[in-house]
Structure formats: C-alpha cells, structure tokens
Amino acid sequence: MQMIDGNYVARVTPGLRVLSDDQKARIHGATLEILRRTGVRVLVPEVRALLSAAGCWLDGERVRIPPHLVDWAVRVAPKRVVLCDRDGDAAMFLEGYRSYYGTGSDTPYVIDAYSGQRRQAVLQDVADVARLVDALPHISFLMCMGIASDVPASISDLYHFRAMVANTAKPIVYTAWNLRNLRAIVEMAEAVAGGAGALQRNPFCALYAEPIAPLTHGTESCEKLLYICGKGLPVVYTPGLVTGASSPVTRAGAIAQANAELLSGLTICQLIREGTPVVAAGSGMMTMDMSSLLASYGAPEFMLDWCALSEMGHYYGLPIFGFAGVTDAKTFDQQAAAEGALWVLLAAQSGGNLIHDVGYVESGLTASYEMLVSMDEVIGSVERFMGGVEVSEEALALDVIDRVGPGGHFLGEMHTLHHFRENWYPSLLDRRNRAGWEAGGRLTLGDRASARVQEILKHHRPLPLDEPVSARLDAVLRQAESGVGRCS
C-alpha cells in the first residue's frame, strides 16, 4: 500500500502482497547461501578476474560470492533508472511503484494484421509494431516483437534497431546477437542521441541480456555486460527460468535461484562500473506443463513467482522487470483476453516498473497486433484502478449531497459536470445497450481491435529522423552488411 497525503487529500494505491516480511528475509538469506556455497559459473576470464579481485572465491569457472559483496552491489546500484525518448526528454522513471508497459522481443512468428494468418515475421512487422507503439497511449516503450526473416540473420538485430528508432520516438529496449552487433547498435544509438556523452546522459534505449539458468553467466552475456556497463549505459539483465527444468519445481526454491542469478548479475555490473543503471529484479519464471512439456505464460504459478520476485525487488529498492498482456492462447481470443488482463492487473498491483511482452500469444512464439491494442485498453483501465480513491473535501461533496437531499438527483449539479470526466471511458470495450451493439454490426472485441490496428497502420505517421542521422544509421548497416560474408 502506498499512501499519498497533502492538503486534505488521501489516496491509497491498491496493492498486492504474496510474501510476508519473514518470507522475504528467508528468501534473501537463501539467495546469499546459494551464492556463497554453490556459486555461479562465469565463462569470461575478465569477469572472473573482477570478481576475484573483489574477494570472491574461484574454482575454475565456478565463482562463489561472499554476502558482503552482494550487499555492496545492492547498495551502490541506482534505485532509479531513467529512460528518455528519442529527443532526450525523460520518459520513464523506473523506480518504486511506477509502472510502464511495452511490447516483447524476438518472436519468430506474427499474426498478419490483414489476413489473420500466422506467418514468419519480416522487417516490416518490426516497423509496424513500432508505429503501433508510437500511437498507443498506454504503451510506453518498444521491443522489436518479431525476428525479421527477410534480412541477413546474423545482423537482423541491427535491422530491428534501425526500424524501431525510425518509427517511434518512445524508449526502446533492444537485443543484440553478439558483441560485434552490440557495438554497431550503440554506434547507431549515439548517432540518434547526438554523441556518446548525450546518450549516456539521456539514454533513450537499454540493452536486454540474460544469464543462462541455472546459475551461469555465459560468454556472450558477459561480453555484452563488459561493453555496455563500461560505457555507463542502461541494461536489463534478468534470467529466464523454466521451473522443474532449469530451476527447482517448488516455488520458494525457484524464487531463491532466480534471485541468486539476478543479484550475481547485478554484482558483476556494479564491479564493471559502479553506478551502472541496471534493471536486475524480476525474472521470467515460466512453469513447465508436464503434460505438454511447454513453458506456460498463463500459469498462475508463473504469475505468483513473478509477483514474489517483484516483492524481492522492492525489498532491495531495485527497478523491476515485469510481464503483462501475454497468453498461451494461439490467437487473440477469450483465453488471450483473460490471461493478458490478469497479468496487467497483477503487474500493476505488484509494482513492476519495466513491464514487457504485451502482445505475445502462443507462449511468446507469436506476436499479435490485436492483442497489443486490446491490452493497451486494459492497461488504461488498470491505470485508472491503480489511481485509487481520492478522499478530500471536494471529493466527499458533503455540500452537494446536502443540497440535492433525499429523493433528488445529481445530473444537473455543476459538481457532476466538473468531475464526471475523471471516470475512465473505453475506446474498444463496448458499453452500449444491445440494440446499439446490434445496430453497430455486432462487432466483437477482436473485430474492433483489428479495425483499430488497420486504422493506425494506415494513418499514423511517426516523426521522422533527421536526414543526416538517418544517413548515418544506413552507413552503419551497410558496413555491417559488407562483413556478413566474411563473418559467416
């Protein structure tokens, strides 16, 4: 619960709690014991050397981390990470209970916006998702959603970044296949921001990278961290576990292991460069459905595990990575709406900060434009709910109640005229009576969402990049293309 007081106004933000204070302390203690006794694998010698110099115990690639070093990393890590828009203006303050929602990344398939058929993603899909995000009022940041199948695979991440930054001014969270490509993406980002210093001061993008469960910091991830943290640029570094496969199947064991992977990653980042802006709380903890052997995004256990890890993030005061608007359903249907909306509400009530994957269907294998625009509507509704109830002299309206009195009505009161617009009104969800709905064509939410997608793609035009910047990005791409044959 968050209380806001001032000038006779009090408001409580609706919250959710799944762990007691004692449980959080026990999970923290278990996390420290995992890192002290079991340790983590670190596959890059330079990172192992940093850990050793800081007092860790090395046994080949195995690194055991003392509790005091983890406590130091939590203490020095920024408790607020700010991401700007493309123009350098602060757009997202990742801290406390501020929640921002965005798309997911790297799906091999999309559901075509016009045919409704599932197909491989192409570069135009990345651009189209960026335009949708640019237009949707409650989607605050962009990840690429699709893996473009119509460009060279070894540098498709560069094409993704180029398409994203050209089609939205909102903050971007990007992936990079390797260190070489990361360098090229950062070069493009610096061109957009106006230089390396400008990008560091006002970062409009953050790298997304992952350790490997269980308890491994792989070569590519460590190389990326050395580079991106060395430049002082933001990074999201969180694991993706499948309980029962890459972590214990029990809730507490999976949470403790994920927390150990998160905090060991945070420690590495702070040793590379103290004060590096890192989002290293919250984690993907998919539940394996033992009947299908698929990792479920809609499982209540996944939701519970993530809510618990979110509480651990608040326990440490760290920015939290989250999930919402995602489903196991194969298309945007009733199951998708139910699972996606439940995720949105839980993410908000748990206080996730950087909440991604909005628009995922088929357990993260497929992107759905209809899912994205529908969840934008749900997010708007949940944001209103999270605003809580204002209690003030004006809101209590005692004089108005006394003036209207028993048996009267409030429709003609100026108080009603002044305040009725404070209520939330949907643009996709239908509130008409049945006659109005039938006269309007008996459209379902899916029908209306599809029409909204097509309307945005037809009419919305994001602000373009300046021509010199666009030319510089193209030059970076051409240079990368020239090296594809030599590197393959």
C-alpha positions in Angstrom: 0.0 0.0 0.0 1.2 3.5 -0.9 -0.2 6.4 0.9 -0.2 9.9 -0.6 -1.3 12.8 1.7 -1.5 16.5 1.3 -4.0 19.4 1.6 -6.8 17.1 2.9 -6.2 14.6 0.1 -5.5 11.0 0.9 -5.3 8.1 -1.6 -4.2 4.5 -1.2 -2.9 2.7 -4.2 -4.4 -0.8 -4.4 -1.5 -3.2 -3.9 -0.8 -6.9 -3.7 1.4 -8.8 -1.3 2.3 -12.5 -1.6 5.3 -12.7 0.8 5.5 -11.8 4.4 8.4 -9.9 5.8 9.8 -13.1 7.3 9.5 -14.9 4.0 11.4 -12.2 2.1 14.1 -12.3 4.7 14.3 -16.1 4.4 14.5 -15.9 0.6 17.2 -13.3 0.9 19.2 -15.5 3.2 18.7 -18.5 0.9 19.9 -16.3 -2.0 23.1 -15.4 -0.2 23.7 -19.0 0.7 23.3 -20.1 -2.9 25.9 -17.6 -4.0 28.3 -18.4 -1.1 28.0 -22.1 -1.1 27.0 -23.1 -4.7 28.2 -20.1 -6.6 27.7 -19.3 -10.3 29.6 -20.2 -13.5 31.2 -17.3 -15.2 32.6 -18.1 -18.6 34.7 -15.0 -19.3 38.1 -14.7 -17.6 38.0 -10.9 -17.4 34.7 -11.0 -15.4 36.1 -13.8 -13.2 39.2 -11.6 -12.5 36.9 -8.7 -11.4 35.1 -11.0 -9.0 38.3 -12.5 -7.7 39.8 -9.0 -7.0 36.6 -8.1 -5.1 37.0 -11.1 -2.7 35.1 -13.9 -4.5 36.4 -17.5 -4.3 37.3 -19.0 -7.7 37.4 -22.7 -8.6 37.9 -22.8 -12.4 34.8 -21.2 -13.9 32.9 -21.5 -10.7 32.7 -18.3 -8.6 31.4 -18.2 -5.1 30.4 -14.7 -3.9 30.6 -13.6 -0.3 27.4 -12.0 1.2 29.1 -8.6 1.9 29.8 -8.2 -1.8 26.2 -8.8 -2.8 25.1 -6.3 -0.1 27.6 -3.8 -1.6 26.2 -4.2 -5.1 22.6 -3.7 -3.9 23.7 -0.6 -2.0 25.5 1.1 -4.8 23.2 0.2 -7.7 20.9 3.0 -8.8 17.5 2.8 -7.3 16.1 4.8 -10.2 16.8 4.2 -13.8 15.6 6.9 -16.2 14.9 6.2 -19.9 14.3 9.1 -22.2 12.5 9.4 -25.5 14.3 9.8 -28.8 14.6 13.5 -28.3 16.4 13.1 -24.9 13.4 14.1 -22.7 12.9 11.9 -19.6 10.0 9.5 -20.4 10.2 6.6 -17.9 11.3 6.7 -14.2 11.9 3.1 -13.3 11.6 3.2 -9.5 9.2 2.4 -6.7 5.7 1.6 -7.9 5.8 3.4 -11.2 4.7 1.0 -13.9 5.4 1.3 -17.7 4.2 -1.2 -20.2 5.8 -2.3 -23.5 6.0 -5.0 -26.1 8.1 -8.2 -26.1 11.0 -9.2 -28.2 12.2 -11.7 -30.8 9.1 -13.8 -31.8 9.6 -15.9 -34.9 6.0 -15.5 -36.0 3.3 -12.9 -36.2 -0.4 -13.0 -36.9 -0.9 -11.0 -40.1 -2.8 -7.8 -39.5 -4.9 -8.2 -42.6 -5.3 -12.0 -43.3 -5.3 -13.1 -39.7 -2.9 -15.9 -40.6 0.2 -16.9 -38.6 3.4 -16.4 -40.6 7.1 -15.8 -40.2 7.9 -12.2 -39.1 9.6 -9.8 -41.5 11.2 -6.5 -41.1 8.0 -4.6 -42.0 6.4 -6.2 -38.9 9.1 -4.6 -36.7 8.4 -1.2 -38.3 4.6 -1.7 -38.0 4.8 -2.7 -34.3 6.9 0.4 -33.7 4.2 2.6 -35.3 1.5 0.9 -33.2 3.5 1.6 -30.1 4.1 5.2 -31.1 0.4 5.7 -31.4 -1.0 3.7 -28.5 -1.4 5.9 -25.4 -0.7 3.4 -22.7 2.3 1.6 -24.3 5.4 3.4 -23.1 8.3 1.5 -24.7 9.1 -0.7 -27.6 10.8 -4.1 -28.0 11.0 -5.4 -31.6 8.4 -8.2 -31.2 9.4 -10.1 -34.4 12.7 -11.6 -35.7 12.8 -10.4 -39.3 13.2 -13.4 -41.6 13.8 -11.4 -44.7 17.2 -9.9 -43.8 20.6 -11.5 -43.1 20.1 -13.4 -39.8 23.5 -12.6 -38.4 22.7 -8.9 -38.4 18.9 -8.9 -38.1 19.2 -7.2 -34.7 20.8 -4.2 -36.4 17.9 -4.0 -38.9 15.5 -4.3 -35.9 17.0 -1.3 -34.1 17.1 0.7 -37.3 13.4 0.0 -37.9 12.4 0.7 -34.3 14.2 4.0 -33.9 12.8 5.3 -37.3 9.2 4.5 -36.4 8.8 5.6 -32.8 10.1 8.4 -30.5 9.3 6.3 -27.4 12.1 4.5 -25.4 13.5 1.2 -26.8 14.7 -1.9 -25.2 16.8 -3.9 -27.7 18.5 -7.2 -28.1 21.9 -7.8 -29.7 23.1 -11.2 -31.0 26.7 -10.7 -30.1 29.3 -8.1 -29.0 30.1 -7.0 -32.6 26.5 -6.2 -33.3 26.1 -4.5 -29.9 28.9 -2.1 -30.8 27.1 -1.3 -34.1 23.8 -0.7 -32.3 25.4 1.6 -29.8 27.0 3.5 -32.7 23.6 4.0 -34.2 22.1 5.0 -30.8 24.9 7.5 -30.3 24.1 9.0 -33.7 20.5 9.4 -32.8 21.2 10.9 -29.4 23.9 13.3 -30.7 27.0 11.6 -29.4 28.3 9.2 -26.8 28.0 11.7 -23.9 24.5 12.7 -24.9 23.4 9.0 -25.0 24.9 8.4 -21.6 23.3 11.5 -20.0 19.9 10.9 -21.7 19.6 7.3 -22.8 16.6 6.5 -24.9 17.4 2.8 -25.1 18.5 -0.1 -22.9 20.1 -3.4 -23.8 18.3 -6.6 -22.8 20.5 -9.6 -21.9 20.1 -12.8 -19.9 22.2 -15.2 -17.8 21.7 -18.9 -18.5 19.7 -20.8 -16.0 20.8 -22.5 -13.8 23.4 -20.1 -12.4 25.5 -19.4 -15.4 26.8 -16.1 -16.8 27.6 -17.1 -20.4 30.3 -15.8 -22.7 28.1 -13.6 -24.9 26.2 -12.1 -21.9 29.4 -11.3 -20.1 31.0 -9.7 -23.1 27.9 -7.5 -23.6 28.0 -6.5 -19.9 31.6 -5.6 -20.1 31.0 -3.3 -23.0 27.6 -1.8 -22.1 28.4 -1.3 -18.4 31.8 0.1 -19.3 30.0 2.8 -21.3 27.6 3.5 -18.4 24.6 2.7 -20.5 21.4 1.0 -19.1 21.0 -2.7 -19.2 18.2 -5.1 -18.4 19.8 -8.3 -17.1 17.3 -10.9 -15.9 17.1 -14.7 -16.2 14.5 -16.8 -17.9 13.8 -20.0 -15.9 11.5 -22.9 -16.5 10.5 -24.3 -13.1 11.0 -28.0 -13.0 13.5 -27.9 -15.8 16.2 -25.2 -15.2 15.2 -24.5 -11.6 13.5 -26.4 -8.7 9.8 -27.0 -9.3 8.9 -25.7 -5.8 8.0 -22.0 -5.6 10.5 -21.0 -2.9 13.4 -22.8 -4.5 12.8 -21.4 -7.9 12.4 -17.9 -6.5 15.7 -18.2 -4.5 17.6 -19.4 -7.5 16.2 -16.7 -9.8 17.1 -14.1 -7.1 20.7 -15.5 -7.0 21.0 -15.1 -10.7 19.6 -11.6 -10.6 21.9 -10.4 -7.7 25.0 -12.1 -9.1 24.4 -10.3 -12.4 23.9 -7.1 -10.5 27.2 -7.6 -8.7 29.0 -8.2 -12.0 27.5 -5.0 -13.5 28.5 -2.9 -10.5 32.0 -4.3 -10.4 32.4 -3.4 -14.1 31.3 0.2 -13.4 29.9 1.3 -10.1 26.6 3.1 -10.6 25.7 1.4 -13.9 21.9 1.7 -14.4 20.7 -1.9 -14.2 17.2 -3.4 -14.2 18.0 -6.6 -12.3 14.9 -7.5 -10.3 12.0 -9.6 -11.6 12.5 -12.6 -13.8 10.9 -14.9 -16.3 9.9 -18.0 -14.4 7.7 -20.0 -16.8 6.0 -23.1 -15.4 6.6 -26.3 -17.4 3.3 -28.0 -18.1 4.3 -31.6 -17.6 1.5 -32.9 -19.9 2.8 -30.9 -22.9 6.3 -30.1 -21.8 5.7 -26.5 -22.8 6.6 -23.4 -20.7 3.3 -21.7 -19.8 2.9 -17.9 -19.7 -0.6 -18.2 -18.4 0.1 -20.5 -15.4 -0.9 -19.0 -12.1 2.4 -20.3 -10.7 4.3 -18.1 -13.1 2.2 -15.1 -12.0 2.8 -16.0 -8.3 6.6 -16.5 -8.8 6.9 -13.2 -10.6 4.9 -11.3 -8.0 7.2 -12.8 -5.3 10.3 -11.7 -7.2 8.8 -8.3 -7.7 8.4 -8.0 -3.9 12.0 -9.0 -3.5 12.9 -6.2 -5.9 11.0 -3.7 -3.7 12.8 -5.4 -0.7 16.1 -4.2 -2.2 14.7 -1.0 -3.7 15.8 -2.0 -7.2 14.0 -1.3 -10.6 11.8 -4.3 -11.5 11.4 -6.1 -14.9 7.9 -7.5 -15.5 5.4 -9.3 -17.7 1.9 -8.4 -18.8 -0.6 -8.8 -21.7 0.7 -12.2 -22.6 -1.0 -15.6 -23.1 -0.7 -19.2 -24.0 -3.6 -18.8 -26.5 -2.7 -19.3 -30.1 -4.5 -16.2 -31.3 -6.4 -13.2 -29.7 -9.4 -14.9 -28.3 -11.3 -15.2 -24.9 -8.3 -17.0 -23.3 -5.9 -14.4 -24.5 -8.0 -11.6 -23.1 -8.5 -13.3 -19.7 -4.8 -14.2 -19.2 -3.5 -11.0 -20.6 -5.8 -8.8 -18.5 -5.0 -10.7 -15.3 -1.3 -10.2 -16.0 -1.8 -6.5 -16.5 -3.5 -6.1 -13.1 -1.0 -8.3 -11.2 1.9 -6.4 -12.7 0.5 -3.1 -11.7 -0.5 -4.2 -8.2 2.9 -5.8 -7.6 4.7 -2.6 -8.6 6.6 -3.8 -11.7 8.4 -1.0 -13.4 9.5 -2.1 -16.9 6.7 -4.4 -17.9 7.2 -6.1 -21.2 5.7 -8.8 -23.5 2.4 -7.0 -24.2 1.1 -8.5 -27.4 2.6 -12.0 -27.0 0.4 -15.0 -27.8 1.4 -18.7 -28.2 3.6 -18.6 -25.1 5.9 -16.0 -26.6 6.3 -17.6 -30.1 3.9 -15.3 -31.9 3.1 -11.5 -31.9 -0.5 -10.4 -32.2 -1.3 -6.8 -33.1 -4.9 -7.3 -31.9 -3.6 -8.5 -28.5 -1.4 -5.4 -28.3 -4.1 -2.8 -29.0 -6.6 -4.6 -26.7 -4.1 -4.8 -23.8 -3.4 -1.1 -24.3 -7.1 -0.6 -23.5 -6.8 -2.9 -20.5 -3.8 -1.0 -19.2 -5.7 2.2 -19.4 -8.4 0.7 -17.2 -6.0 -0.7 -14.7 -4.1 2.6 -14.5 -7.3 4.2 -13.5 -8.0 1.5 -10.9 -4.5 2.0 -9.5 -5.2 5.6 -9.0 -7.2 4.6 -6.0 -9.9 6.7 -4.3 -9.3 10.3 -3.6 -10.7 11.5 -0.2 -10.8 15.3 0.0 -13.4 18.0 0.8 -14.2 18.4 -2.9 -14.4 14.6 -3.5 -16.6 14.0 -0.4 -19.1 16.5 -1.8 -21.0 17.0 1.5 -22.5 20.3 0.5 -23.7 18.8 -2.8 -25.2 15.9 -1.1 -27.0 18.2 1.4 -28.2 20.5 -1.5 -29.7 17.6 -3.5 -31.1 15.9 -0.4 -33.2 12.8 -0.2 -35.0 11.8 -3.5 -33.1 14.3 -5.7 -30.6 13.7 -8.5 -27.1 14.9 -9.3 -27.3 15.2 -13.1 -27.8 18.9 -13.1 -25.2 19.7 -10.5 -22.0 21.7 -11.5 -20.1 19.3 -9.3 -21.1 16.4 -11.6 -20.2 18.5 -14.7 -16.8 19.3 -13.3 -15.9 15.7 -12.3 -17.6 13.1 -14.5 -14.8 13.2 -17.0 -12.5 11.9 -14.3 -14.0 8.5 -14.9 -12.3 6.2 -17.4 -14.1 5.7 -20.8 -13.1 2.9 -23.2 -12.4 3.1 -26.9 -12.5 -0.6 -27.7 -14.6 -2.2 -24.9 -18.3 -1.9 -25.6 -20.7 -0.3 -23.1 -23.7 0.2 -25.4 -27.0 -1.5 -24.9 -27.8 -4.5 -27.0 -29.8 -2.6 -29.6 -26.9 -0.2 -30.1 -24.4 -3.0 -30.4 -26.5 -4.8 -33.0 -27.0 -1.6 -34.9 -23.3 -1.2 -35.0 -22.7 -4.5 -36.7 -22.5 -6.9 -33.6 -18.7 -6.5 -33.6 -16.6 -8.4 -31.1 -13.6 -7.0 -29.3 -11.4 -8.9 -31.8 -13.2 -7.2 -34.7 -12.8 -3.8 -33.1 -9.2 -4.4 -32.2 -8.4 -5.5 -35.8 -10.0 -2.3 -37.2 -8.0 -0.2 -34.7 -4.8 -1.9 -35.9 -5.5 -1.2 -39.5 -6.6 2.4 -38.8 -3.2 3.1 -37.1 -1.1 1.4 -39.7 -3.0 3.3 -42.4 -2.9 6.8 -40.9 -0.3 7.1 -38.2 3.0 8.6 -39.3 5.7 9.0 -36.6 8.0 11.9 -36.5 10.9 11.1 -38.9 14.6 11.1 -38.0 16.6 14.0 -39.2 18.1 13.1 -42.6 21.8 13.2 -41.5 21.0 10.9 -38.7 19.1 8.5 -41.0 22.0 8.5 -43.4 24.4 7.7 -40.6 22.3 4.7 -39.5 22.2 3.5 -43.1 26.0 3.7 -43.2 26.4 1.6 -40.1 24.1 -1.0 -41.7 26.0 -1.0 -45.0 29.2 -1.6 -43.1 27.7 -4.5 -41.2 26.3 -5.9 -44.4 29.7 -5.8 -46.0 31.1 -8.0 -43.3 28.4 -10.7 -43.4 30.1 -12.9 -45.9 33.5 -12.6 -44.2 32.0 -13.5 -40.8 29.7 -16.3 -41.8 
